């Protein structure tokens, strides 16, 4: 029997390559809850699971897919075939996509019918904790000094030195405040949704442009952050 921890690690392999994805490491996400649903399919591999599918059939005619994760195209095809096997008795299907490329590039044609995207908001309220908890797969080793203007969270306002080393970033008080960001700039920068030139044009960032580019190198901006989870 596959351990639920292996399923979580499988999810993390996909989530770690998606800007904005959560690691589901808090008590709010308990993998064992998936065992209560109607469908929990695991694709085995020689070194552990290579994909999984979690879904519910609340009335026998509706199919609600909450997670569909695959390490490779063969696993993706196998899980999608299982979804297709329900088509005879299903009048409505909702697929909650963790990685949109799974449908965009694996299916023979784009799956855009009935697609829904819900916007979400992010507010950084504790800069050192936020940068310590975030994954930084794009970050080279560097140091950049910023100054944050935040009248609503004064505990994080002021000057900070961001230091990236071996894929980890820390924020400590001090530095020259070479790049100045308003509080509205922190969320788009933190998620990688906007570049520093874009934030500058929006009036949310000032300071030395060449130094500001270091912030883009940290996040790999611009990206397309997306969540597979709702609040």
PyMOL commands that place a pseudoatom at each C-alpha (Angstrom):
pseudoatom trace, name=CA, resn=UNK, resi=1, chain=A, elem=C, hetatm=0, pos=[0.000, 0.000, 0.000]
pseudoatom trace, name=CA, resn=UNK, resi=2, chain=A, elem=C, hetatm=0, pos=[1.339, 3.408, -0.958]
pseudoatom trace, name=CA, resn=UNK, resi=3, chain=A, elem=C, hetatm=0, pos=[2.064, 5.664, 2.011]
pseudoatom trace, name=CA, resn=UNK, resi=4, chain=A, elem=C, hetatm=0, pos=[0.232, 8.991, 1.945]
pseudoatom trace, name=CA, resn=UNK, resi=5, chain=A, elem=C, hetatm=0, pos=[3.554, 10.753, 2.478]
pseudoatom trace, name=CA, resn=UNK, resi=6, chain=A, elem=C, hetatm=0, pos=[4.691, 9.454, -0.925]
pseudoatom trace, name=CA, resn=UNK, resi=7, chain=A, elem=C, hetatm=0, pos=[1.559, 10.963, -2.482]
pseudoatom trace, name=CA, resn=UNK, resi=8, chain=A, elem=C, hetatm=0, pos=[2.361, 14.303, -0.874]
pseudoatom trace, name=CA, resn=UNK, resi=9, chain=A, elem=C, hetatm=0, pos=[5.923, 14.147, -2.198]
pseudoatom trace, name=CA, resn=UNK, resi=10, chain=A, elem=C, hetatm=0, pos=[4.513, 13.377, -5.625]
pseudoatom trace, name=CA, resn=UNK, resi=11, chain=A, elem=C, hetatm=0, pos=[2.349, 16.495, -5.417]
pseudoatom trace, name=CA, resn=UNK, resi=12, chain=A, elem=C, hetatm=0, pos=[5.379, 18.539, -4.337]
pseudoatom trace, name=CA, resn=UNK, resi=13, chain=A, elem=C, hetatm=0, pos=[7.338, 17.421, -7.402]
pseudoatom trace, name=CA, resn=UNK, resi=14, chain=A, elem=C, hetatm=0, pos=[4.708, 19.104, -9.561]
pseudoatom trace, name=CA, resn=UNK, resi=15, chain=A, elem=C, hetatm=0, pos=[3.961, 22.045, -7.264]
pseudoatom trace, name=CA, resn=UNK, resi=16, chain=A, elem=C, hetatm=0, pos=[7.645, 22.988, -6.935]
pseudoatom trace, name=CA, resn=UNK, resi=17, chain=A, elem=C, hetatm=0, pos=[7.702, 23.838, -10.650]
pseudoatom trace, name=CA, resn=UNK, resi=18, chain=A, elem=C, hetatm=0, pos=[4.607, 26.079, -10.540]
pseudoatom trace, name=CA, resn=UNK, resi=19, chain=A, elem=C, hetatm=0, pos=[4.864, 29.714, -9.459]
pseudoatom trace, name=CA, resn=UNK, resi=20, chain=A, elem=C, hetatm=0, pos=[2.465, 30.397, -6.594]
pseudoatom trace, name=CA, resn=UNK, resi=21, chain=A, elem=C, hetatm=0, pos=[1.618, 26.799, -5.672]
pseudoatom trace, name=CA, resn=UNK, resi=22, chain=A, elem=C, hetatm=0, pos=[1.274, 25.917, -1.987]
pseudoatom trace, name=CA, resn=UNK, resi=23, chain=A, elem=C, hetatm=0, pos=[3.298, 23.109, -0.437]
pseudoatom trace, name=CA, resn=UNK, resi=24, chain=A, elem=C, hetatm=0, pos=[0.245, 21.854, 1.521]
pseudoatom trace, name=CA, resn=UNK, resi=25, chain=A, elem=C, hetatm=0, pos=[2.416, 21.435, 4.566]
pseudoatom trace, name=CA, resn=UNK, resi=26, chain=A, elem=C, hetatm=0, pos=[0.024, 22.968, 7.105]
pseudoatom trace, name=CA, resn=UNK, resi=27, chain=A, elem=C, hetatm=0, pos=[-2.680, 21.201, 9.171]
pseudoatom trace, name=CA, resn=UNK, resi=28, chain=A, elem=C, hetatm=0, pos=[-5.308, 22.663, 6.824]
pseudoatom trace, name=CA, resn=UNK, resi=29, chain=A, elem=C, hetatm=0, pos=[-4.197, 20.055, 4.268]
pseudoatom trace, name=CA, resn=UNK, resi=30, chain=A, elem=C, hetatm=0, pos=[-4.572, 16.504, 5.524]
pseudoatom trace, name=CA, resn=UNK, resi=31, chain=A, elem=C, hetatm=0, pos=[-3.955, 13.944, 2.808]
pseudoatom trace, name=CA, resn=UNK, resi=32, chain=A, elem=C, hetatm=0, pos=[-5.932, 11.286, 4.660]
pseudoatom trace, name=CA, resn=UNK, resi=33, chain=A, elem=C, hetatm=0, pos=[-9.134, 13.220, 3.918]
pseudoatom trace, name=CA, resn=UNK, resi=34, chain=A, elem=C, hetatm=0, pos=[-8.824, 12.089, 0.321]
pseudoatom trace, name=CA, resn=UNK, resi=35, chain=A, elem=C, hetatm=0, pos=[-9.513, 8.522, 1.489]
pseudoatom trace, name=CA, resn=UNK, resi=36, chain=A, elem=C, hetatm=0, pos=[-13.107, 9.560, 2.226]
pseudoatom trace, name=CA, resn=UNK, resi=37, chain=A, elem=C, hetatm=0, pos=[-13.765, 10.435, -1.413]
pseudoatom trace, name=CA, resn=UNK, resi=38, chain=A, elem=C, hetatm=0, pos=[-15.229, 8.120, -4.036]
pseudoatom trace, name=CA, resn=UNK, resi=39, chain=A, elem=C, hetatm=0, pos=[-12.145, 7.917, -6.258]
pseudoatom trace, name=CA, resn=UNK, resi=40, chain=A, elem=C, hetatm=0, pos=[-8.507, 7.783, -5.145]
pseudoatom trace, name=CA, resn=UNK, resi=41, chain=A, elem=C, hetatm=0, pos=[-6.386, 6.211, -7.865]
pseudoatom trace, name=CA, resn=UNK, resi=42, chain=A, elem=C, hetatm=0, pos=[-2.615, 5.861, -7.557]
pseudoatom trace, name=CA, resn=UNK, resi=43, chain=A, elem=C, hetatm=0, pos=[-0.370, 5.061, -10.532]
pseudoatom trace, name=CA, resn=UNK, resi=44, chain=A, elem=C, hetatm=0, pos=[2.498, 2.839, -9.306]
pseudoatom trace, name=CA, resn=UNK, resi=45, chain=A, elem=C, hetatm=0, pos=[6.057, 3.030, -10.543]
pseudoatom trace, name=CA, resn=UNK, resi=46, chain=A, elem=C, hetatm=0, pos=[9.265, 1.091, -9.867]
pseudoatom trace, name=CA, resn=UNK, resi=47, chain=A, elem=C, hetatm=0, pos=[10.454, 3.689, -7.346]
pseudoatom trace, name=CA, resn=UNK, resi=48, chain=A, elem=C, hetatm=0, pos=[7.097, 4.793, -5.960]
pseudoatom trace, name=CA, resn=UNK, resi=49, chain=A, elem=C, hetatm=0, pos=[3.905, 6.408, -7.270]
pseudoatom trace, name=CA, resn=UNK, resi=50, chain=A, elem=C, hetatm=0, pos=[4.150, 8.387, -10.513]
pseudoatom trace, name=CA, resn=UNK, resi=51, chain=A, elem=C, hetatm=0, pos=[0.699, 9.941, -10.404]
pseudoatom trace, name=CA, resn=UNK, resi=52, chain=A, elem=C, hetatm=0, pos=[-2.615, 10.059, -8.618]
pseudoatom trace, name=CA, resn=UNK, resi=53, chain=A, elem=C, hetatm=0, pos=[-6.223, 11.065, -9.128]
pseudoatom trace, name=CA, resn=UNK, resi=54, chain=A, elem=C, hetatm=0, pos=[-8.651, 12.219, -6.436]
pseudoatom trace, name=CA, resn=UNK, resi=55, chain=A, elem=C, hetatm=0, pos=[-12.324, 12.703, -7.309]
pseudoatom trace, name=CA, resn=UNK, resi=56, chain=A, elem=C, hetatm=0, pos=[-15.876, 12.492, -6.038]
pseudoatom trace, name=CA, resn=UNK, resi=57, chain=A, elem=C, hetatm=0, pos=[-19.163, 11.353, -7.602]
pseudoatom trace, name=CA, resn=UNK, resi=58, chain=A, elem=C, hetatm=0, pos=[-21.746, 12.993, -5.339]
pseudoatom trace, name=CA, resn=UNK, resi=59, chain=A, elem=C, hetatm=0, pos=[-24.852, 11.884, -7.247]
pseudoatom trace, name=CA, resn=UNK, resi=60, chain=A, elem=C, hetatm=0, pos=[-23.585, 9.294, -9.713]
pseudoatom trace, name=CA, resn=UNK, resi=61, chain=A, elem=C, hetatm=0, pos=[-23.932, 11.699, -12.648]
pseudoatom trace, name=CA, resn=UNK, resi=62, chain=A, elem=C, hetatm=0, pos=[-21.488, 14.418, -11.623]
pseudoatom trace, name=CA, resn=UNK, resi=63, chain=A, elem=C, hetatm=0, pos=[-17.725, 13.909, -11.530]
pseudoatom trace, name=CA, resn=UNK, resi=64, chain=A, elem=C, hetatm=0, pos=[-15.621, 16.343, -9.522]
pseudoatom trace, name=CA, resn=UNK, resi=65, chain=A, elem=C, hetatm=0, pos=[-11.865, 15.927, -9.855]
pseudoatom trace, name=CA, resn=UNK, resi=66, chain=A, elem=C, hetatm=0, pos=[-9.941, 17.665, -7.068]
pseudoatom trace, name=CA, resn=UNK, resi=67, chain=A, elem=C, hetatm=0, pos=[-6.408, 16.584, -7.956]
pseudoatom trace, name=CA, resn=UNK, resi=68, chain=A, elem=C, hetatm=0, pos=[-4.832, 15.052, -11.036]
pseudoatom trace, name=CA, resn=UNK, resi=69, chain=A, elem=C, hetatm=0, pos=[-1.049, 14.864, -10.837]
pseudoatom trace, name=CA, resn=UNK, resi=70, chain=A, elem=C, hetatm=0, pos=[1.318, 12.943, -13.115]
pseudoatom trace, name=CA, resn=UNK, resi=71, chain=A, elem=C, hetatm=0, pos=[5.097, 12.739, -13.345]
pseudoatom trace, name=CA, resn=UNK, resi=72, chain=A, elem=C, hetatm=0, pos=[5.132, 11.719, -17.015]
pseudoatom trace, name=CA, resn=UNK, resi=73, chain=A, elem=C, hetatm=0, pos=[2.964, 11.537, -20.117]
pseudoatom trace, name=CA, resn=UNK, resi=74, chain=A, elem=C, hetatm=0, pos=[2.214, 7.802, -19.826]
pseudoatom trace, name=CA, resn=UNK, resi=75, chain=A, elem=C, hetatm=0, pos=[0.884, 8.279, -16.312]
pseudoatom trace, name=CA, resn=UNK, resi=76, chain=A, elem=C, hetatm=0, pos=[-1.139, 11.294, -17.453]
pseudoatom trace, name=CA, resn=UNK, resi=77, chain=A, elem=C, hetatm=0, pos=[-2.725, 9.262, -20.242]
pseudoatom trace, name=CA, resn=UNK, resi=78, chain=A, elem=C, hetatm=0, pos=[-3.583, 6.435, -17.834]
pseudoatom trace, name=CA, resn=UNK, resi=79, chain=A, elem=C, hetatm=0, pos=[-5.281, 8.773, -15.364]
pseudoatom trace, name=CA, resn=UNK, resi=80, chain=A, elem=C, hetatm=0, pos=[-7.131, 10.637, -18.115]
pseudoatom trace, name=CA, resn=UNK, resi=81, chain=A, elem=C, hetatm=0, pos=[-8.357, 7.314, -19.486]
pseudoatom trace, name=CA, resn=UNK, resi=82, chain=A, elem=C, hetatm=0, pos=[-9.820, 6.526, -16.092]
pseudoatom trace, name=CA, resn=UNK, resi=83, chain=A, elem=C, hetatm=0, pos=[-11.700, 9.817, -16.184]
pseudoatom trace, name=CA, resn=UNK, resi=84, chain=A, elem=C, hetatm=0, pos=[-12.966, 8.969, -19.662]
pseudoatom trace, name=CA, resn=UNK, resi=85, chain=A, elem=C, hetatm=0, pos=[-14.270, 5.627, -18.375]
pseudoatom trace, name=CA, resn=UNK, resi=86, chain=A, elem=C, hetatm=0, pos=[-16.920, 7.493, -16.381]
pseudoatom trace, name=CA, resn=UNK, resi=87, chain=A, elem=C, hetatm=0, pos=[-18.268, 9.290, -19.461]
pseudoatom trace, name=CA, resn=UNK, resi=88, chain=A, elem=C, hetatm=0, pos=[-21.161, 6.881, -20.069]
pseudoatom trace, name=CA, resn=UNK, resi=89, chain=A, elem=C, hetatm=0, pos=[-22.964, 7.831, -16.873]
pseudoatom trace, name=CA, resn=UNK, resi=90, chain=A, elem=C, hetatm=0, pos=[-21.617, 11.329, -16.341]
pseudoatom trace, name=CA, resn=UNK, resi=91, chain=A, elem=C, hetatm=0, pos=[-23.550, 14.425, -17.358]
pseudoatom trace, name=CA, resn=UNK, resi=92, chain=A, elem=C, hetatm=0, pos=[-21.159, 16.979, -15.857]
pseudoatom trace, name=CA, resn=UNK, resi=93, chain=A, elem=C, hetatm=0, pos=[-17.455, 16.822, -15.060]
pseudoatom trace, name=CA, resn=UNK, resi=94, chain=A, elem=C, hetatm=0, pos=[-15.329, 19.378, -13.243]
pseudoatom trace, name=CA, resn=UNK, resi=95, chain=A, elem=C, hetatm=0, pos=[-11.555, 18.928, -13.340]
pseudoatom trace, name=CA, resn=UNK, resi=96, chain=A, elem=C, hetatm=0, pos=[-9.534, 20.917, -10.815]
pseudoatom trace, name=CA, resn=UNK, resi=97, chain=A, elem=C, hetatm=0, pos=[-6.189, 21.276, -12.591]
pseudoatom trace, name=CA, resn=UNK, resi=98, chain=A, elem=C, hetatm=0, pos=[-2.950, 21.376, -10.602]
pseudoatom trace, name=CA, resn=UNK, resi=99, chain=A, elem=C, hetatm=0, pos=[-0.791, 21.917, -13.703]
pseudoatom trace, name=CA, resn=UNK, resi=100, chain=A, elem=C, hetatm=0, pos=[-2.695, 23.250, -16.755]
pseudoatom trace, name=CA, resn=UNK, resi=101, chain=A, elem=C, hetatm=0, pos=[-0.067, 21.893, -19.148]
pseudoatom trace, name=CA, resn=UNK, resi=102, chain=A, elem=C, hetatm=0, pos=[-1.294, 18.412, -18.238]
pseudoatom trace, name=CA, resn=UNK, resi=103, chain=A, elem=C, hetatm=0, pos=[-4.436, 19.146, -20.228]
pseudoatom trace, name=CA, resn=UNK, resi=104, chain=A, elem=C, hetatm=0, pos=[-3.087, 21.758, -22.642]
pseudoatom trace, name=CA, resn=UNK, resi=105, chain=A, elem=C, hetatm=0, pos=[-0.248, 19.605, -24.000]
pseudoatom trace, name=CA, resn=UNK, resi=106, chain=A, elem=C, hetatm=0, pos=[-1.256, 16.004, -23.297]
pseudoatom trace, name=CA, resn=UNK, resi=107, chain=A, elem=C, hetatm=0, pos=[-4.773, 16.012, -24.713]
pseudoatom trace, name=CA, resn=UNK, resi=108, chain=A, elem=C, hetatm=0, pos=[-5.056, 15.876, -28.533]
pseudoatom trace, name=CA, resn=UNK, resi=109, chain=A, elem=C, hetatm=0, pos=[-6.836, 19.245, -28.510]
pseudoatom trace, name=CA, resn=UNK, resi=110, chain=A, elem=C, hetatm=0, pos=[-7.019, 22.108, -25.986]
pseudoatom trace, name=CA, resn=UNK, resi=111, chain=A, elem=C, hetatm=0, pos=[-9.500, 21.494, -23.172]
pseudoatom trace, name=CA, resn=UNK, resi=112, chain=A, elem=C, hetatm=0, pos=[-10.958, 24.973, -22.928]
pseudoatom trace, name=CA, resn=UNK, resi=113, chain=A, elem=C, hetatm=0, pos=[-14.697, 24.260, -22.917]
pseudoatom trace, name=CA, resn=UNK, resi=114, chain=A, elem=C, hetatm=0, pos=[-16.190, 25.616, -19.730]
pseudoatom trace, name=CA, resn=UNK, resi=115, chain=A, elem=C, hetatm=0, pos=[-12.817, 26.648, -18.336]
pseudoatom trace, name=CA, resn=UNK, resi=116, chain=A, elem=C, hetatm=0, pos=[-13.026, 28.871, -15.273]
pseudoatom trace, name=CA, resn=UNK, resi=117, chain=A, elem=C, hetatm=0, pos=[-10.189, 30.846, -13.683]
pseudoatom trace, name=CA, resn=UNK, resi=118, chain=A, elem=C, hetatm=0, pos=[-10.731, 32.492, -10.312]
pseudoatom trace, name=CA, resn=UNK, resi=119, chain=A, elem=C, hetatm=0, pos=[-8.476, 35.369, -9.328]
pseudoatom trace, name=CA, resn=UNK, resi=120, chain=A, elem=C, hetatm=0, pos=[-6.831, 35.405, -5.904]
pseudoatom trace, name=CA, resn=UNK, resi=121, chain=A, elem=C, hetatm=0, pos=[-5.084, 38.011, -3.806]
pseudoatom trace, name=CA, resn=UNK, resi=122, chain=A, elem=C, hetatm=0, pos=[-1.870, 37.837, -1.822]
pseudoatom trace, name=CA, resn=UNK, resi=123, chain=A, elem=C, hetatm=0, pos=[-0.756, 40.266, 0.875]
pseudoatom trace, name=CA, resn=UNK, resi=124, chain=A, elem=C, hetatm=0, pos=[2.723, 39.938, 2.411]
pseudoatom trace, name=CA, resn=UNK, resi=125, chain=A, elem=C, hetatm=0, pos=[2.425, 40.868, 6.092]
pseudoatom trace, name=CA, resn=UNK, resi=126, chain=A, elem=C, hetatm=0, pos=[5.657, 39.390, 7.485]
pseudoatom trace, name=CA, resn=UNK, resi=127, chain=A, elem=C, hetatm=0, pos=[8.499, 39.758, 5.000]
pseudoatom trace, name=CA, resn=UNK, resi=128, chain=A, elem=C, hetatm=0, pos=[11.222, 37.666, 6.725]
pseudoatom trace, name=CA, resn=UNK, resi=129, chain=A, elem=C, hetatm=0, pos=[8.815, 34.789, 7.420]
pseudoatom trace, name=CA, resn=UNK, resi=130, chain=A, elem=C, hetatm=0, pos=[7.383, 34.952, 3.888]
pseudoatom trace, name=CA, resn=UNK, resi=131, chain=A, elem=C, hetatm=0, pos=[10.748, 34.791, 2.121]
pseudoatom trace, name=CA, resn=UNK, resi=132, chain=A, elem=C, hetatm=0, pos=[11.976, 32.025, 4.430]
pseudoatom trace, name=CA, resn=UNK, resi=133, chain=A, elem=C, hetatm=0, pos=[8.897, 29.890, 3.695]
pseudoatom trace, name=CA, resn=UNK, resi=134, chain=A, elem=C, hetatm=0, pos=[8.847, 30.430, -0.086]
pseudoatom trace, name=CA, resn=UNK, resi=135, chain=A, elem=C, hetatm=0, pos=[10.610, 28.128, -2.493]
pseudoatom trace, name=CA, resn=UNK, resi=136, chain=A, elem=C, hetatm=0, pos=[13.191, 29.899, -4.692]
pseudoatom trace, name=CA, resn=UNK, resi=137, chain=A, elem=C, hetatm=0, pos=[13.994, 27.568, -7.610]
pseudoatom trace, name=CA, resn=UNK, resi=138, chain=A, elem=C, hetatm=0, pos=[15.193, 30.453, -9.825]
pseudoatom trace, name=CA, resn=UNK, resi=139, chain=A, elem=C, hetatm=0, pos=[17.338, 32.293, -7.280]
pseudoatom trace, name=CA, resn=UNK, resi=140, chain=A, elem=C, hetatm=0, pos=[21.067, 32.717, -7.869]
pseudoatom trace, name=CA, resn=UNK, resi=141, chain=A, elem=C, hetatm=0, pos=[23.318, 33.685, -4.975]
pseudoatom trace, name=CA, resn=UNK, resi=142, chain=A, elem=C, hetatm=0, pos=[23.022, 37.452, -4.521]
pseudoatom trace, name=CA, resn=UNK, resi=143, chain=A, elem=C, hetatm=0, pos=[22.238, 40.267, -2.097]
pseudoatom trace, name=CA, resn=UNK, resi=144, chain=A, elem=C, hetatm=0, pos=[19.842, 43.158, -2.677]
pseudoatom trace, name=CA, resn=UNK, resi=145, chain=A, elem=C, hetatm=0, pos=[18.845, 46.010, -0.364]
pseudoatom trace, name=CA, resn=UNK, resi=146, chain=A, elem=C, hetatm=0, pos=[15.221, 47.126, -0.342]
pseudoatom trace, name=CA, resn=UNK, resi=147, chain=A, elem=C, hetatm=0, pos=[13.034, 49.544, 1.562]
pseudoatom trace, name=CA, resn=UNK, resi=148, chain=A, elem=C, hetatm=0, pos=[9.374, 48.718, 2.163]
pseudoatom trace, name=CA, resn=UNK, resi=149, chain=A, elem=C, hetatm=0, pos=[6.684, 51.366, 2.655]
pseudoatom trace, name=CA, resn=UNK, resi=150, chain=A, elem=C, hetatm=0, pos=[3.800, 49.812, 4.576]
pseudoatom trace, name=CA, resn=UNK, resi=151, chain=A, elem=C, hetatm=0, pos=[1.592, 52.010, 6.739]
pseudoatom trace, name=CA, resn=UNK, resi=152, chain=A, elem=C, hetatm=0, pos=[-0.797, 49.156, 7.564]
pseudoatom trace, name=CA, resn=UNK, resi=153, chain=A, elem=C, hetatm=0, pos=[1.904, 46.685, 8.671]
pseudoatom trace, name=CA, resn=UNK, resi=154, chain=A, elem=C, hetatm=0, pos=[4.513, 48.988, 10.198]
pseudoatom trace, name=CA, resn=UNK, resi=155, chain=A, elem=C, hetatm=0, pos=[6.417, 46.042, 11.679]
pseudoatom trace, name=CA, resn=UNK, resi=156, chain=A, elem=C, hetatm=0, pos=[7.710, 45.191, 8.223]
pseudoatom trace, name=CA, resn=UNK, resi=157, chain=A, elem=C, hetatm=0, pos=[8.200, 48.756, 6.971]
pseudoatom trace, name=CA, resn=UNK, resi=158, chain=A, elem=C, hetatm=0, pos=[11.750, 50.018, 6.553]
pseudoatom trace, name=CA, resn=UNK, resi=159, chain=A, elem=C, hetatm=0, pos=[15.009, 48.704, 5.173]
pseudoatom trace, name=CA, resn=UNK, resi=160, chain=A, elem=C, hetatm=0, pos=[15.804, 45.050, 4.583]
pseudoatom trace, name=CA, resn=UNK, resi=161, chain=A, elem=C, hetatm=0, pos=[18.707, 43.134, 3.103]
pseudoatom trace, name=CA, resn=UNK, resi=162, chain=A, elem=C, hetatm=0, pos=[17.617, 40.115, 1.076]
pseudoatom trace, name=CA, resn=UNK, resi=163, chain=A, elem=C, hetatm=0, pos=[20.310, 37.450, 0.818]
pseudoatom trace, name=CA, resn=UNK, resi=164, chain=A, elem=C, hetatm=0, pos=[19.992, 34.462, -1.506]
pseudoatom trace, name=CA, resn=UNK, resi=165, chain=A, elem=C, hetatm=0, pos=[22.289, 31.508, -0.996]
pseudoatom trace, name=CA, resn=UNK, resi=166, chain=A, elem=C, hetatm=0, pos=[21.962, 27.922, -2.240]
pseudoatom trace, name=CA, resn=UNK, resi=167, chain=A, elem=C, hetatm=0, pos=[18.300, 28.352, -3.161]
pseudoatom trace, name=CA, resn=UNK, resi=168, chain=A, elem=C, hetatm=0, pos=[17.270, 29.922, 0.140]
pseudoatom trace, name=CA, resn=UNK, resi=169, chain=A, elem=C, hetatm=0, pos=[16.464, 33.584, 0.769]
pseudoatom trace, name=CA, resn=UNK, resi=170, chain=A, elem=C, hetatm=0, pos=[16.558, 35.424, 4.086]
pseudoatom trace, name=CA, resn=UNK, resi=171, chain=A, elem=C, hetatm=0, pos=[15.550, 38.959, 5.028]
pseudoatom trace, name=CA, resn=UNK, resi=172, chain=A, elem=C, hetatm=0, pos=[17.356, 40.848, 7.763]
pseudoatom trace, name=CA, resn=UNK, resi=173, chain=A, elem=C, hetatm=0, pos=[17.005, 44.415, 8.952]
pseudoatom trace, name=CA, resn=UNK, resi=174, chain=A, elem=C, hetatm=0, pos=[19.448, 46.921, 7.482]
pseudoatom trace, name=CA, resn=UNK, resi=175, chain=A, elem=C, hetatm=0, pos=[21.021, 47.689, 4.150]
pseudoatom trace, name=CA, resn=UNK, resi=176, chain=A, elem=C, hetatm=0, pos=[20.973, 50.808, 2.012]
pseudoatom trace, name=CA, resn=UNK, resi=177, chain=A, elem=C, hetatm=0, pos=[17.358, 50.638, 0.843]
pseudoatom trace, name=CA, resn=UNK, resi=178, chain=A, elem=C, hetatm=0, pos=[18.492, 50.954, -2.787]
pseudoatom trace, name=CA, resn=UNK, resi=179, chain=A, elem=C, hetatm=0, pos=[15.154, 49.725, -4.182]
pseudoatom trace, name=CA, resn=UNK, resi=180, chain=A, elem=C, hetatm=0, pos=[11.960, 51.066, -2.641]
pseudoatom trace, name=CA, resn=UNK, resi=181, chain=A, elem=C, hetatm=0, pos=[8.714, 49.115, -2.844]
pseudoatom trace, name=CA, resn=UNK, resi=182, chain=A, elem=C, hetatm=0, pos=[5.229, 50.026, -1.753]
pseudoatom trace, name=CA, resn=UNK, resi=183, chain=A, elem=C, hetatm=0, pos=[3.246, 47.377, 0.069]
pseudoatom trace, name=CA, resn=UNK, resi=184, chain=A, elem=C, hetatm=0, pos=[1.209, 46.793, -3.121]
pseudoatom trace, name=CA, resn=UNK, resi=185, chain=A, elem=C, hetatm=0, pos=[4.413, 45.802, -4.898]
pseudoatom trace, name=CA, resn=UNK, resi=186, chain=A, elem=C, hetatm=0, pos=[5.333, 43.034, -2.467]
pseudoatom trace, name=CA, resn=UNK, resi=187, chain=A, elem=C, hetatm=0, pos=[2.617, 40.584, -3.539]
pseudoatom trace, name=CA, resn=UNK, resi=188, chain=A, elem=C, hetatm=0, pos=[3.255, 40.786, -7.312]
pseudoatom trace, name=CA, resn=UNK, resi=189, chain=A, elem=C, hetatm=0, pos=[7.011, 40.604, -6.727]
pseudoatom trace, name=CA, resn=UNK, resi=190, chain=A, elem=C, hetatm=0, pos=[6.780, 37.734, -4.217]
pseudoatom trace, name=CA, resn=UNK, resi=191, chain=A, elem=C, hetatm=0, pos=[4.676, 35.591, -6.548]
pseudoatom trace, name=CA, resn=UNK, resi=192, chain=A, elem=C, hetatm=0, pos=[6.736, 36.449, -9.622]
pseudoatom trace, name=CA, resn=UNK, resi=193, chain=A, elem=C, hetatm=0, pos=[3.638, 37.827, -11.351]
pseudoatom trace, name=CA, resn=UNK, resi=194, chain=A, elem=C, hetatm=0, pos=[5.256, 41.149, -12.284]
pseudoatom trace, name=CA, resn=UNK, resi=195, chain=A, elem=C, hetatm=0, pos=[8.731, 42.363, -13.179]
pseudoatom trace, name=CA, resn=UNK, resi=196, chain=A, elem=C, hetatm=0, pos=[10.355, 45.328, -11.516]
pseudoatom trace, name=CA, resn=UNK, resi=197, chain=A, elem=C, hetatm=0, pos=[9.996, 47.446, -14.710]
pseudoatom trace, name=CA, resn=UNK, resi=198, chain=A, elem=C, hetatm=0, pos=[6.264, 46.681, -14.640]
pseudoatom trace, name=CA, resn=UNK, resi=199, chain=A, elem=C, hetatm=0, pos=[6.044, 47.622, -10.979]
pseudoatom trace, name=CA, resn=UNK, resi=200, chain=A, elem=C, hetatm=0, pos=[7.973, 50.809, -11.705]
pseudoatom trace, name=CA, resn=UNK, resi=201, chain=A, elem=C, hetatm=0, pos=[5.565, 51.803, -14.483]
pseudoatom trace, name=CA, resn=UNK, resi=202, chain=A, elem=C, hetatm=0, pos=[2.692, 51.201, -12.068]
pseudoatom trace, name=CA, resn=UNK, resi=203, chain=A, elem=C, hetatm=0, pos=[4.253, 53.617, -9.589]
pseudoatom trace, name=CA, resn=UNK, resi=204, chain=A, elem=C, hetatm=0, pos=[4.854, 50.885, -7.000]
pseudoatom trace, name=CA, resn=UNK, resi=205, chain=A, elem=C, hetatm=0, pos=[8.665, 50.701, -7.151]
pseudoatom trace, name=CA, resn=UNK, resi=206, chain=A, elem=C, hetatm=0, pos=[11.449, 53.273, -7.307]
pseudoatom trace, name=CA, resn=UNK, resi=207, chain=A, elem=C, hetatm=0, pos=[15.212, 53.221, -7.019]
pseudoatom trace, name=CA, resn=UNK, resi=208, chain=A, elem=C, hetatm=0, pos=[18.154, 51.974, -9.035]
pseudoatom trace, name=CA, resn=UNK, resi=209, chain=A, elem=C, hetatm=0, pos=[16.908, 49.939, -12.048]
pseudoatom trace, name=CA, resn=UNK, resi=210, chain=A, elem=C, hetatm=0, pos=[19.995, 47.715, -12.295]
pseudoatom trace, name=CA, resn=UNK, resi=211, chain=A, elem=C, hetatm=0, pos=[19.759, 46.798, -8.617]
pseudoatom trace, name=CA, resn=UNK, resi=212, chain=A, elem=C, hetatm=0, pos=[16.029, 46.172, -8.959]
pseudoatom trace, name=CA, resn=UNK, resi=213, chain=A, elem=C, hetatm=0, pos=[16.732, 43.558, -11.620]
pseudoatom trace, name=CA, resn=UNK, resi=214, chain=A, elem=C, hetatm=0, pos=[18.165, 41.373, -8.862]
pseudoatom trace, name=CA, resn=UNK, resi=215, chain=A, elem=C, hetatm=0, pos=[14.630, 41.030, -7.505]
pseudoatom trace, name=CA, resn=UNK, resi=216, chain=A, elem=C, hetatm=0, pos=[13.529, 39.629, -10.879]
pseudoatom trace, name=CA, resn=UNK, resi=217, chain=A, elem=C, hetatm=0, pos=[16.410, 37.172, -10.823]
pseudoatom trace, name=CA, resn=UNK, resi=218, chain=A, elem=C, hetatm=0, pos=[15.214, 35.897, -7.463]
pseudoatom trace, name=CA, resn=UNK, resi=219, chain=A, elem=C, hetatm=0, pos=[11.677, 35.117, -8.617]
pseudoatom trace, name=CA, resn=UNK, resi=220, chain=A, elem=C, hetatm=0, pos=[12.338, 34.389, -12.285]
pseudoatom trace, name=CA, resn=UNK, resi=221, chain=A, elem=C, hetatm=0, pos=[9.689, 36.988, -13.179]
pseudoatom trace, name=CA, resn=UNK, resi=222, chain=A, elem=C, hetatm=0, pos=[7.544, 37.345, -15.111]
pseudoatom trace, name=CA, resn=UNK, resi=223, chain=A, elem=C, hetatm=0, pos=[5.651, 34.166, -14.337]
pseudoatom trace, name=CA, resn=UNK, resi=224, chain=A, elem=C, hetatm=0, pos=[2.070, 32.982, -14.210]
pseudoatom trace, name=CA, resn=UNK, resi=225, chain=A, elem=C, hetatm=0, pos=[1.435, 32.111, -10.568]
pseudoatom trace, name=CA, resn=UNK, resi=226, chain=A, elem=C, hetatm=0, pos=[-1.499, 29.827, -9.968]
pseudoatom trace, name=CA, resn=UNK, resi=227, chain=A, elem=C, hetatm=0, pos=[-2.984, 27.884, -7.089]
pseudoatom trace, name=CA, resn=UNK, resi=228, chain=A, elem=C, hetatm=0, pos=[-4.618, 24.490, -7.137]
pseudoatom trace, name=CA, resn=UNK, resi=229, chain=A, elem=C, hetatm=0, pos=[-6.211, 25.329, -3.797]
pseudoatom trace, name=CA, resn=UNK, resi=230, chain=A, elem=C, hetatm=0, pos=[-8.892, 27.741, -2.604]
pseudoatom trace, name=CA, resn=UNK, resi=231, chain=A, elem=C, hetatm=0, pos=[-9.256, 29.751, 0.570]
for i in range(1, 231): cmd.bond("trace and resi %d" % i, "trace and resi %d" % (i + 1))
show_as sticks, trace
zoom trace
